Amino acid sequence: NAGVTQTPKFQVLKTGQSMTLQCAQDMNHNSMYWYRQDPGMGLRLIYYSASEGTTDKGEVPNGYNVSRLNKREFSLRLESAAPSQTSVYFCASSNGAEGKGGYTFGSGTRLTVV
Amino acid sequence: DQQVKQNSPSLSVQEGRISILNCDYTNSMFDYFLWYKKYPAEGPTFLISISSIKDKNEDGRFTVFLNKSAKHLSLHIVPSQPGDSAVYFCAASRRGTYKYIFGTGTRLKVLA
């Protein structure tokens, strides 16, 4: 049982390049999330998808786009990477009613933008 | 504006003693709270939760206390073990929003 799988685990981008972070869950969860973790800032919500076919902005959505490809997959796209987007990105999923029961997180993608 | 605050960035405790991690929130609409533990190079893992209809929840060595009037929750770990050394995040949710707001984390170090 893989849980939540994120790819890639590490990535270095040049300013202005684009890339897509992939996330897939095999727990049949309805809701999926993208967070970023920065020193002293904790985990901040970028975008989330409460259910297949819906996406909503979180606390820090600027510079990102998302796609809920199907129930299993939720991707995060950086169209033009900036050094401020250097961070560790975590994907999570949840099936509790209204998010209760907490998330299952992936192991993260460490992104560096130079 | 930080809606969920963990004012202690770090905490050191002797093995066998009690660890108390604190969390404050500002939004009175939050009605569900969780604690997560995170080891380096891993994703956070769920530890324990509490609903706003309770003021205490226990799971083995871990107990979470909720004081709604003070908008404060705390995580007690008794007895603390070296394997508990990690970063602990509290998180809060409001019914109907499908999302959690996280605090900035507290790094716990349990000394052997």
HADDOCK unambig.tbl for C-alpha pairs under 7 A between the chains (distance, minus, plus):
assign (segid A and resid 40 and name CA) (segid B and resid 104 and name CA) 5.92 0.50 0.50
assign (segid A and resid 41 and name CA) (segid B and resid 104 and name CA) 5.14 0.50 0.50
assign (segid A and resid 42 and name CA) (segid B and resid 102 and name CA) 6.53 0.50 0.50
assign (segid A and resid 42 and name CA) (segid B and resid 103 and name CA) 5.72 0.50 0.50
assign (segid A and resid 42 and name CA) (segid B and resid 104 and name CA) 3.64 0.50 0.50
assign (segid A and resid 42 and name CA) (segid B and resid 105 and name CA) 5.86 0.50 0.50
assign (segid A and resid 43 and name CA) (segid B and resid 102 and name CA) 5.69 0.50 0.50
assign (segid A and resid 43 and name CA) (segid B and resid 104 and name CA) 6.87 0.50 0.50
assign (segid A and resid 44 and name CA) (segid B and resid 102 and name CA) 6.84 0.50 0.50
assign (segid A and resid 50 and name CA) (segid B and resid 98 and name CA) 6.24 0.50 0.50
assign (segid A and resid 98 and name CA) (segid B and resid 95 and name CA) 6.46 0.50 0.50
assign (segid A and resid 98 and name CA) (segid B and resid 96 and name CA) 5.70 0.50 0.50
assign (segid A and resid 98 and name CA) (segid B and resid 97 and name CA) 6.73 0.50 0.50
assign (segid A and resid 98 and name CA) (segid B and resid 98 and name CA) 4.67 0.50 0.50
assign (segid A and resid 99 and name CA) (segid B and resid 98 and name CA) 4.88 0.50 0.50
assign (segid A and resid 99 and name CA) (segid B and resid 99 and name CA) 6.32 0.50 0.50
assign (segid A and resid 102 and name CA) (segid B and resid 46 and name CA) 6.58 0.50 0.50
assign (segid A and resid 104 and name CA) (segid B and resid 45 and name CA) 6.90 0.50 0.50
assign (segid A and resid 105 and name CA) (segid B and resid 43 and name CA) 5.45 0.50 0.50
assign (segid A and resid 105 and name CA) (segid B and resid 44 and name CA) 6.12 0.50 0.50
assign (segid A and resid 105 and name CA) (segid B and resid 45 and name CA) 6.89 0.50 0.50
assign (segid A and resid 106 and name CA) (segid B and resid 43 and name CA) 5.46 0.50 0.50
assign (segid A and resid 107 and name CA) (segid B and resid 42 and name CA) 4.76 0.50 0.50
assign (segid A and resid 107 and name CA) (segid B and resid 43 and name CA) 4.24 0.50 0.50
assign (segid A and resid 108 and name CA) (segid B and resid 42 and name CA) 6.84 0.50 0.50
assign (segid A and resid 108 and name CA) (segid B and resid 43 and name CA) 6.03 0.50 0.50
